[in-house]
Every structure is written in structure tokens, then in C-alpha cells.
Amino acid sequence: MSKTAFKPIAFPAPSVDAERRPDGSIVLRGAALRDGYPTSLGTVLERQAKAIPDRVFLAERRPDGSWRRITYAETLSSVRALAQALLDRGATAERPVALLSGNSIDHALLTFAAMHAGVPAAPVSVAYSLMSQDHAKLVHVVRSTTPSVLFAENGAPFAAGLETLGKAGLLDDVKIVSSVNPPAGGELLSRLAEVKSTADVDRALAAVTPDTIAKVLFTSGSTGLPKGVINTQRMLCSNQQATAQTYPFFVTTPPVLLDWLPWNHTFGGNFVLNQVLWFGGTLHIDEGRPMPGLIEKTLANLREVSPTAYYNVPRGYDVMLPFLESDDASAKALLQRTEFLFYGGSALPETLWHRLEAVSSRVMGHRVTMTAAWGSTETAPLATALSWQADGPGNIGLPVPGTELLLTPNGAKMEMRVRGPNVTPGYWRRPDLTEAAFDDEGFYRIGDAGKLADESAPVKGVFFDGRVAEDFKLTTGTWVHAGGLRVASIAAVSPVAQDCVVAGHDRDFISLLIFPNPAGCLSLCPEAKPDTPLGELVKHPAVRRRIAEGLAAHNAANPGSSTRIGRALAVATPPSIDANEITDKGYINQRAVLDHRAPDVARLYAEPPDDDVIVVGR
């Protein structure tokens, strides 16, 4: 059956300059950045407040369900007052503003106020305060940041984390600010917002340069405690100029977005939030999340706010799809004004791609364009972007304007490295990490691998090829590309797996640790109750049969030793954020899982295997 046509989108024609080197490396260079763009977000805010003062910049739900909205003019007024208050409270380039709570208008105002005053904003994962059992990462981040001001929007739920920080002696010279329920000795944000700004704010903004540190964003990394990535004004502004040249329709049609992506991550906090400011759009802060009980809030918001573009991670689309497939009203609300659906953060399984296309074709009569980009916290985040209509997932596009992408041989793969104005100058107070992060030519070693979609035509883009460090060899010497196999395995056992980890280093065959999707498992067990423990669901014959049959079908299509799955084990204990197995956005850290769950890996390779281990083909 032929597919429906795409909705037309005015993408610029893709172009790239390719340099092939004698050692087999390839350097791909994006177009030049156009001159004359703003070099600080503070000047962008002042420009927008003058040009479109009455346009709504940010909106969020109040507890009573109504929308709180703030215009560009109101934003600038509040930002200037808060910038003055921060300066009065000792905020400096060495004493940042740390933000413990999640996305909100008040969070945004403090972030932009800090940057207006030339003070770094350091948003911290909410999980470090509210999900962690030991608060070790919270203590580490605050100790290494040395903030002058610490923001917890509602002081009550953060009380335990604040108590831990106090006992560690980290709050002795810190002003704690809350919108509601401030702790003892804390201040209300509304009081800070009443401060009258002075010429100090103007002088502070005038002193901001492209090299001024705008943010410190903490990333989990592969192992150990989070590290602070320096984000300069140059990085953030050049990224948005590259966006303007990649998606020129945003210049004439400012984006209207509904978004939940957390602002302590570069995807939501830099790419999405700054994009709305840069183009004079409107961001509706989504209190929903891609998880049972909260995805319904996202869908309700979509029925009120039909976005012009939509950003999500693959897991978000996975959770949303059953609702879109069964409810045309929700699907139409998402798709009727959307230029594209954008995914980032990890690879999108092909099954999800085709299901999203099917929903769009049925409801809208055309295929929605799905696009992607690639980068990291260290690239602010945009390094490459897919700026044409593709027929399937995996292509991360071409380097965005101003960016160079180096593909260099590394074992069985081509390692990707990045150079450009969007790349971090290094890590906050960690010169050792900074030195190790760059090669002799100044390219940032991102740790990912890629391959040209067409060796003879680089303009057709680059396919993501997993993490270099995640690949391993079997005892036969055969390389296993864990990233691609992970995506294929999730698809093969759908809807059972929420995620999986590929094992087999120095073993004879590949095995999987499967983190189950509770809703998916329940759908296979109609007689089970919604509160059935996950440990029971994963042992249900229907769930085990789906895993065994799905992996057997995968093996039939992929019989080689580098792709064939020998055994699988579904683990009922979810990945732990304290053990660094998962980020708060839901990304699995393969190395940490394999280390932390060594006993489960041993079960996969025990002879004979125990009854919980599924032997594929038996």
C-alpha cells in the first residue's frame, strides 16, 4: 500500500562541505552562521519586550486549573527586579543561582534574571532532591556550585533535601528563596520581585559577553557523580541562530509550544525554552509527564493548546501513542497545526515511527514530518539536525550552521567529534575533565558513533550508530553494536520492554536484561489486576511467551552472532537513580546497569540457567 504524502514544509535545501582525510576520517562542515545575531539572551529579552510587549511568553497551570500567563513586557520587568535582588544578595560569576525545583514561570524568571546580571544559573535535577534516598548527588552539586541563592519553588517537598544540605554545612552563606512555603529563614520570591532595579542591572547586562557563563548544567555521565558543563552565552545564542537557519519558518511564524522536558537538561532548558524566547513565541509549560497518571494531563493540555511543533523523547511518544491511536480528538489536537514531531535524546524505534505516521495519515490525511537532531549538554545542544522529510528513523541529519563534525575511525566504528561556537569551553571547576574532553584539533569527544547514510553522498546525512564505549566483543572476537541492538530488541518484544540492556562482553553469546513496561505487560494479561506486582507480571506465561517469540523472530531475521539474542531476563526492580542506572529523563546507563546488576548478568550465563531466565529458541 502506498503511503500518504507529507505535509509540505519549507526546509532549506540541505548542504554540507565534506573533507576526506588520508586516515579515513571525514570532516563535515555546516553552512556559515550569518552575522549580526544577538550575543546574549538578555539583549534578546529586551528586544522582544520592546517589539511584542503584550504577547504571552510563558503560561502554566495554576492549582485551580486556570492558566497563569506572563507577557514579554511583564517578563522583562520581573527579570530586572529579580536581577537586582540577586546582585543585592551576593550573586556573582563565582556564586551562581541554583534552582532545585522543576519547570515553572518563577523558575524561568530567576534563570533569565541570573543571566541578565551575568550570574550563572545552575538548574538541578528534581530527582536529586525528591527521588533520591541519600541526596548524595544533591550534596555534590551544591558543594561544587557554591551558590549564593538557592531556589525551591515549594519549600515543603524539598525540606528533607534542604535539611541534608544544612547538615553538610552547605547553606551557611546561602539565601533560600521559595514561591510558597519557604523554610525557616527563607525568603518569598514575591518579595524579591518587588525590588526596584537600578543602574547596577544595566551595567551588569552591558558587561555580559559571548564568553560569559550563562548556565552550569550537570550531567550524570557514564559513571560517578554529576559534572557541571559550562554553557556560555556564545553557545546558547549561536545555537538559536543555527536553529533560525535550519528552521526558517520559525522566523515568520513564531512557535507555540506545549512542553514538559525538564530545564535542568539541555533539550528542554536550552533548545526549547531559548527557542521560544529567540523567535518571540509562546511556551505552555506542561505539568504532564510520559507516565501513567500524568500523560492524561498532557493530552488534556493538547486539547487546549494545539502546538505548531512538538518536542519529545522516544519514551514520551511510546506512552502517548495508545491514546492517539484510540482518540482522534487528541491526535488532531497534536497534529493539526504541527509542522513536525521532533525526537531527541535517544533513538526512536522504527515501530513508533510508523505508528505515528499511521495516526497522522488517518486523522489528518497526510504523513506528519518527523525530525531529529543530535548533540549533548556540551553542544548546547544542537550539533546536527535532520532538516528534510525522511522515511524512517536513525538519520540525525547534517551539522548545523557554524558546526564541524569529525567522523574518525575508532575500532569497528566511526567516532563523532564536534567543533564550533556551540561547544562548551569545559567543565565547571574541573580542568582535568576539560583537558581529557578535547582532541589535539579542539574537537569535543562526545563518545557517540555515526556513519554516513550514503558513502558517496554525504549530503544525505549521518546515521547514529550508538555509543563507542557501549560496544563490546564476544569471545569469538565479533563486535556487538549495543545501541542498535537495544532499539531492535525493544521493538522485537513490544509492548513488554520499557528499556533493555545488552550483555555479552567476553561471553559466547548475547543476552538481555529487560526493564518491563508495566502497562504493556498488563495488556498481555487481561485477567491480571492493575495493582498486580511487577514481579508477578514478568513471570506470567503470556509475558514470557511474548519475549521468547519476539526474540526468536528477531533472531530469524538477524542470525549472525553479533545480533542474535541467546537469553533474556526481565527484572522487576526498576533502574536506580542513586546507582546512576538512569537519569531523571529515563535514559538508561548501560555500563552502570551491568556493573550494579552483576548478579543478574551472572544468572543469564549460569549453567543451567534458573527458571526466570528465558532461553530463546527453547
C-alpha positions in Angstrom: 0.0 0.0 0.0 1.4 3.4 -0.9 1.9 5.9 1.8 0.1 9.3 2.1 2.0 12.4 1.1 3.9 14.5 3.6 2.5 17.9 4.8 4.7 20.4 2.9 7.4 22.1 5.0 9.7 24.9 3.8 13.0 23.3 4.8 16.1 24.9 3.1 17.9 22.6 0.7 20.5 20.5 2.7 24.1 21.3 2.0 27.4 20.2 3.5 31.1 20.6 2.8 32.9 17.2 3.2 36.7 16.8 3.7 38.1 13.3 3.4 41.4 12.7 5.1 44.1 10.0 4.4 43.5 8.3 7.8 39.9 7.5 6.8 38.4 10.4 8.8 35.8 12.7 7.3 35.1 16.3 8.4 31.6 17.5 7.6 31.1 21.3 7.8 27.7 23.0 8.1 26.9 26.4 6.5 28.4 29.6 7.9 26.5 31.3 10.6 25.0 34.6 9.4 26.5 37.6 11.1 24.6 40.1 13.2 22.7 37.9 15.6 22.4 38.8 19.3 25.2 37.6 21.6 23.3 37.4 24.9 19.9 36.2 25.8 19.4 39.3 28.0 19.5 41.5 24.9 17.1 39.2 23.1 14.6 39.5 26.0 14.9 43.3 25.9 14.4 43.3 22.2 11.3 41.1 22.4 9.8 43.1 25.3 10.0 46.2 23.1 8.8 44.6 19.9 6.0 42.4 21.2 5.3 43.6 24.8 1.8 42.2 25.0 2.5 38.8 23.6 2.4 35.9 26.1 5.8 34.4 26.6 5.1 31.7 29.2 1.9 30.1 30.6 1.4 27.5 33.3 -1.5 25.8 35.1 -2.5 27.2 38.5 -3.6 24.7 41.2 -7.2 25.6 40.3 -6.7 24.6 36.7 -6.7 28.1 35.2 -3.7 29.4 33.2 -1.2 31.9 34.6 0.2 33.8 31.7 3.1 36.3 31.6 3.8 38.6 28.6 7.2 39.6 27.3 7.0 43.1 28.9 6.0 41.6 32.2 8.8 39.1 32.0 11.4 41.8 31.4 10.1 43.9 34.3 10.3 40.9 36.7 13.6 39.8 35.4 15.1 43.2 36.0 13.8 43.3 39.6 15.0 39.8 40.3 18.4 40.6 38.8 18.8 43.5 41.2 17.7 41.3 44.1 20.3 38.6 43.1 23.0 41.2 43.0 22.0 42.6 46.4 22.2 39.0 47.8 25.8 38.5 46.6 25.3 36.6 43.4 28.4 36.7 41.2 30.0 34.7 38.4 31.6 32.5 41.2 28.4 32.4 43.3 25.7 31.1 40.9 21.9 30.7 41.4 21.0 27.1 42.0 17.4 26.0 41.1 16.2 22.8 42.8 12.6 22.7 41.6 11.2 22.0 38.1 9.8 23.9 35.2 7.7 26.9 36.1 7.3 30.6 35.3 9.1 31.5 38.5 12.0 29.2 37.6 12.3 30.8 34.2 12.2 34.3 35.7 15.0 33.5 38.1 17.0 31.8 35.3 16.8 34.8 33.0 17.4 37.2 35.9 20.6 35.5 36.8 21.8 35.6 33.1 20.7 39.3 32.9 23.1 40.0 35.8 25.9 38.0 34.4 25.5 35.3 37.0 25.4 31.6 36.0 22.1 29.7 36.5 22.5 26.1 37.8 19.3 24.1 37.4 19.5 20.9 39.4 17.6 17.7 38.7 14.5 17.5 40.8 15.2 13.8 41.2 18.3 14.6 43.3 16.0 16.1 45.9 12.7 14.2 45.6 13.6 10.7 44.3 17.0 10.1 45.8 17.2 8.2 49.1 20.6 9.6 50.2 20.8 13.0 48.5 24.4 12.3 47.6 24.1 13.9 44.2 22.3 16.9 45.5 25.1 17.5 48.1 27.7 17.0 45.4 26.1 19.5 43.0 25.5 22.2 45.7 29.0 21.8 47.1 30.7 22.1 43.7 28.4 25.0 42.7 28.8 27.2 45.8 25.5 29.1 45.1 24.6 32.4 46.6 20.9 31.8 46.1 19.1 28.5 46.1 15.5 28.3 44.7 13.0 25.7 45.8 9.6 26.8 44.5 7.6 25.0 47.1 9.8 24.6 50.2 7.7 21.8 51.7 8.6 18.9 49.5 12.3 19.9 49.4 12.5 20.1 53.2 14.4 16.8 53.5 16.9 17.7 50.8 17.4 21.1 52.4 17.9 19.5 55.8 20.6 17.3 54.3 22.3 20.3 52.8 22.2 22.1 56.1 23.7 19.3 58.0 26.5 19.2 55.4 27.2 22.9 56.2 26.3 23.9 52.6 23.7 26.5 53.5 25.6 28.7 55.9 26.0 31.6 53.4 23.2 30.8 51.0 19.9 32.7 50.6 17.0 30.2 50.2 14.1 31.5 48.1 10.7 29.9 47.6 7.4 30.9 45.9 5.4 29.2 48.6 6.2 27.5 52.0 9.7 29.0 52.4 11.8 27.2 55.0 12.8 28.9 58.3 15.0 31.9 57.3 14.0 31.7 53.7 12.5 34.5 51.5 9.5 34.7 49.3 10.2 35.2 45.6 7.4 37.8 45.5 9.4 40.0 47.9 12.4 39.8 45.6 10.2 40.7 42.6 9.2 44.0 44.4 12.8 45.2 44.4 13.4 48.3 42.3 16.0 47.8 39.6 18.9 50.3 39.4 21.7 51.1 37.0 23.5 48.2 38.5 21.4 45.9 36.4 22.1 47.9 33.2 25.8 47.8 33.9 25.7 44.1 34.6 23.9 43.3 31.4 26.3 45.6 29.4 29.2 43.6 30.9 27.8 40.3 29.6 29.9 39.0 26.6 29.6 35.9 24.4 32.1 34.2 26.8 30.1 34.9 29.9 28.9 31.8 31.6 25.1 31.6 31.3 24.4 28.2 32.9 26.1 25.3 34.5 24.2 22.1 33.6 25.0 18.9 35.4 25.1 15.7 33.6 25.3 12.2 35.0 27.9 10.9 32.7 28.7 7.2 32.4 30.0 6.7 35.9 30.5 8.7 39.1 28.9 11.9 40.3 27.5 14.6 38.0 29.8 17.0 36.3 29.0 20.6 35.6 29.0 21.6 31.9 29.8 25.3 31.3 27.3 26.8 28.9 28.3 30.3 27.6 26.1 33.0 26.0 28.0 32.2 22.8 26.9 28.6 22.9 23.2 29.4 23.6 22.9 32.2 21.1 24.8 30.6 18.2 22.6 27.5 18.7 19.5 29.6 18.2 20.9 31.3 15.2 21.7 27.9 13.8 18.1 26.9 14.5 16.9 30.0 12.6 18.8 29.0 9.5 17.7 25.3 9.8 14.0 26.0 10.5 13.4 29.4 8.9 9.7 29.2 9.2 10.1 30.0 12.9 11.2 33.5 12.0 7.9 34.3 10.2 5.7 32.0 12.4 6.9 32.1 16.0 6.5 28.7 17.7 3.6 28.0 20.0 4.7 25.0 22.2 3.4 22.7 24.9 6.4 21.1 26.6 7.4 19.1 29.7 11.1 18.5 29.0 13.0 19.3 32.2 15.0 22.5 32.2 18.0 21.0 34.1 18.6 19.2 30.8 19.8 20.9 27.7 17.0 19.7 25.4 14.2 21.4 27.4 16.2 24.2 29.1 18.3 25.3 26.2 16.8 24.2 22.9 13.1 24.5 23.7 13.0 27.4 26.2 15.5 29.6 24.4 13.9 28.8 21.1 10.6 30.3 22.2 12.4 33.5 23.5 14.5 33.8 20.4 11.6 33.7 18.0 9.1 35.6 20.1 6.8 32.5 20.6 4.7 31.2 23.5 5.6 28.3 25.7 2.9 26.5 27.7 4.6 24.6 30.5 3.1 21.1 30.6 2.6 19.7 34.0 2.1 16.3 32.4 4.7 13.6 32.0 5.1 10.4 29.9 4.0 8.1 32.7 0.7 6.6 33.8 -1.5 9.1 35.7 0.3 12.1 34.2 0.2 11.5 30.4 -3.5 12.3 30.7 -2.7 15.8 31.8 -0.5 16.3 28.7 -3.4 15.1 26.5 -5.8 17.4 28.2 -3.4 20.3 27.7 -3.0 19.4 24.0 -6.8 19.7 23.5 -6.5 23.3 24.7 -3.1 24.2 23.2 -2.5 22.9 19.7 1.2 23.3 19.2 3.0 24.4 16.0 5.8 22.0 16.7 6.2 19.2 19.3 9.3 18.0 21.1 9.6 14.8 23.0 11.9 11.8 23.8 11.1 8.4 22.3 9.7 7.2 25.6 7.2 10.1 25.6 5.9 9.1 22.2 5.7 5.5 23.3 3.5 6.4 26.3 1.4 8.8 24.3 0.7 6.6 21.2 -2.0 4.3 22.6 -4.1 7.4 23.4 -3.5 9.0 20.0 -4.5 5.7 18.3 -7.7 5.4 20.2 -8.8 9.1 20.4 -8.9 11.1 17.2 -9.6 14.3 19.1 -6.3 14.1 20.9 -4.5 13.1 17.8 -5.9 16.0 15.9 -5.1 18.5 18.7 -1.5 17.4 18.5 -1.2 17.3 14.7 -3.5 20.0 13.2 -1.0 22.9 13.5 2.2 20.9 14.0 5.0 21.5 11.4 6.8 18.4 12.7 7.2 16.0 15.5 10.7 16.1 16.9 12.5 13.4 18.9 15.8 13.6 20.7 17.9 12.2 23.5 17.9 8.6 22.1 17.0 6.6 19.1 13.3 6.3 18.1 12.3 2.6 17.4 11.0 2.1 13.9 7.7 0.7 15.2 7.0 4.0 16.9 7.8 6.0 13.8 5.4 4.0 11.6 2.7 4.1 14.3 2.9 7.9 14.4 2.8 8.1 10.6 -0.3 5.9 10.6 -2.1 8.1 13.2 -1.3 11.2 11.2 -2.4 9.6 7.9 -5.7 8.5 9.4 -6.6 11.7 11.2 -5.0 14.4 9.0 -4.9 12.7 5.6 -1.1 13.2 5.3 2.1 12.0 7.0 3.5 14.2 9.7 7.1 15.0 9.3 9.2 13.5 12.0 12.6 15.1 12.5 15.5 14.7 14.9 18.8 16.3 16.0 21.8 15.2 17.8 24.1 16.7 20.3 24.7 16.9 24.0 24.8 19.2 27.0 28.3 20.1 25.8 27.0 21.4 22.5 24.1 23.5 23.8 22.6 21.0 22.5 22.3 21.3 18.7 25.2 19.8 16.7 23.3 18.2 13.8 19.8 18.4 12.6 17.6 16.4 10.2 16.1 19.2 8.0 14.3 17.2 5.4 11.5 14.6 5.3 12.8 11.1 6.0 11.1 7.8 5.5 12.4 6.2 8.7 14.3 6.8 12.0 18.0 6.9 12.6 19.2 9.8 10.4 20.5 12.6 12.6 21.0 14.9 9.6 23.9 17.2 9.0 26.0 19.6 11.0 24.0 22.8 11.8 25.4 26.2 10.6 28.7 27.0 12.3 29.4 23.4 13.3 32.0 20.9 12.2 31.5 17.2 12.6 34.5 14.8 12.6 34.0 11.1 11.9 37.1 9.3 12.8 37.9 5.5 12.9 37.6 4.0 16.4 37.7 0.2 16.4 34.8 -1.0 14.3 33.0 2.3 14.3 33.4 5.9 13.2 33.6 8.1 16.4 31.9 11.5 16.1 33.6 14.7 17.5 32.3 18.3 17.3 33.9 21.7 17.0 32.1 25.1 16.8 30.8 28.1 18.7 28.1 25.9 20.3 30.7 23.7 22.1 31.5 24.1 25.8 34.8 25.6 26.8 34.9 22.9 29.5 33.7 21.7 32.9 32.9 23.8 35.9 36.0 23.8 38.2 37.3 20.5 36.6 40.3 21.3 34.4 41.2 17.6 34.4 37.9 16.7 32.8 38.2 19.6 30.4 41.6 18.6 29.1 40.5 15.0 28.5 37.4 16.1 26.6 39.1 17.6 23.6 41.5 16.2 21.0 44.5 18.0 19.6 42.5 19.8 17.0 40.0 21.2 19.5 37.2 18.7 18.6 35.0 17.7 21.6 35.0 14.0 22.1 31.3 13.3 22.6 31.6 9.5 22.7 29.0 8.7 20.1 29.4 6.9 16.8 27.9 7.7 13.4 28.0 6.6 9.8 27.2 8.2 6.5 23.8 7.3 5.1 25.5 7.1 1.7 29.3 7.0 1.5 29.2 8.6 -1.9 26.8 11.4 -1.0 27.5 13.0 2.5 24.6 15.4 1.9 22.2 12.5 2.6 23.1 12.8 6.3 24.6 10.7 9.1 23.0 7.8 11.0 23.5 7.5 14.7 25.5 4.3 15.4 25.4 4.0 19.2 27.9 4.8 21.9 31.5 3.9 21.3 32.1 2.8 24.9 29.0 0.6 24.9 30.2 -1.7 22.1 32.0 -4.9 23.1 33.4 -8.1 21.7 32.2 -11.7 22.2 34.8 -14.4 22.9 34.8 -15.0 19.1 36.2 -11.5 18.6 33.0 -10.3 16.9 31.9 -6.8 17.7 28.5 -6.2 19.1 26.9 -2.8 18.5 24.9 -2.4 21.6 23.0 0.8 20.8 21.3 -0.5 17.6 20.7 -3.9 19.1 19.0 -2.3 22.1 16.5 -0.4 19.9 15.8 -3.6 17.8 15.3 -5.7 20.9 12.8 -3.2 22.5 10.8 -3.3 19.2 11.0 -7.1 19.0 9.4 -7.7 22.4 6.9 -4.8 22.2 4.9 -4.0 24.4 6.8 -5.8 27.1 10.0 -3.7 27.3 10.3 -0.2 28.6 14.1 -0.5 28.0 16.8 -3.1 27.9 20.5 -3.5 28.4 22.7 -5.7 26.2 25.1 -8.0 27.9 27.8 -10.3 26.5 31.3 -8.8 26.9 33.8 -11.6 26.7 30.9 -14.1 26.5 30.0 -16.6 23.9 26.6 -15.1 23.1 24.4 -12.0 23.7 21.9 -11.7 26.4 19.4 -9.1 27.5 18.3 -7.6 30.8 14.8 -6.3 30.2 13.2 -3.5 32.2 9.5 -4.2 31.7 6.8 -1.8 30.8 4.0 -2.3 33.4 1.2 -1.2 31.2 2.5 -3.3 28.3 2.7 -6.4 30.4 -0.8 -5.8 31.8 -2.1 -5.6 28.3 -1.0 -9.2 27.7 -2.6 -10.4 30.9 -6.3 -9.3 30.8 -7.1 -11.4 33.9 -4.4 -9.6 36.0 -5.4 -6.7 38.3 -3.9 -3.2 37.8 -2.1 -3.4 41.1 -0.5 -6.8 40.3 3.1 -6.6 41.4 5.5 -6.3 38.5 7.5 -9.3 39.8 4.4 -11.4 39.2 3.7 -9.9 35.8 7.1 -10.7 34.4 6.6 -14.3 35.3 3.2 -14.6 33.6 3.3 -17.1 30.8 1.9 -14.6 28.3 4.7 -12.1 29.0 7.4 -14.8 28.9 5.9 -16.1 25.6 5.9 -12.6 24.1 9.6 -12.2 24.9 10.5 -15.6 23.7 8.6 -15.4 20.4 9.6 -11.8 19.7 13.3 -12.5 20.2 13.0 -15.7 18.2 11.6 -13.7 15.3 14.4 -11.2 15.7 17.0 -14.0 15.6 15.4 -15.4 12.4 15.9 -12.1 10.7 19.3 -11.4 12.3 21.0 -14.8 12.7 24.6 -13.5 13.0 26.4 -13.9 16.3 26.7 -10.1 16.7 22.9 -9.7 16.6 21.4 -13.0 17.8 20.0 -12.9 21.3 20.6 -16.1 23.3 18.9 -15.4 26.6 16.8 -12.7 28.4 15.8 -11.9 31.9 13.1 -9.4 32.9 14.0 -7.6 36.1 11.2 -6.3 38.3 13.3 -3.8 40.2 13.3 -0.5 38.3 16.6 1.2 37.5 18.0 3.3 40.3 18.9 7.0 40.0 21.2 6.7 43.1 23.1 3.9 41.5 23.4 6.0 38.3 21.5 3.4 36.3 19.1 6.0 34.9 18.7 9.7 34.5 15.6 11.6 35.6 14.5 11.7 31.9 14.5 8.0 31.8 17.8 7.3 29.9 19.5 4.0 30.7 23.2 4.0 31.6 24.2 0.6 30.2 27.6 0.4 31.9 26.2 1.3 35.3 23.4 -1.2 35.0 25.7 -4.1 34.1 28.0 -3.2 37.0 25.3 -2.7 39.5 23.4 -5.8 38.5 26.3 -8.2 38.1 24.4 -11.0 39.9 21.6 -10.8 37.3 24.1 -10.9 34.5 25.7 -13.9 36.1 22.2 -15.6 36.1 22.0 -15.0 32.4 25.1 -17.1 31.8 24.7 -19.7 34.5 24.6 -23.3 33.5 22.0 -24.5 33.8 20.0 -21.2 33.8 17.3 -20.8 36.5 13.6 -20.8 35.7 13.3 -17.0 35.4 15.8 -16.8 32.5 14.3 -17.1 29.1 16.4 -19.2 26.7 15.4 -18.1 23.2 14.5 -20.9 20.9 13.7 -23.4 23.7 
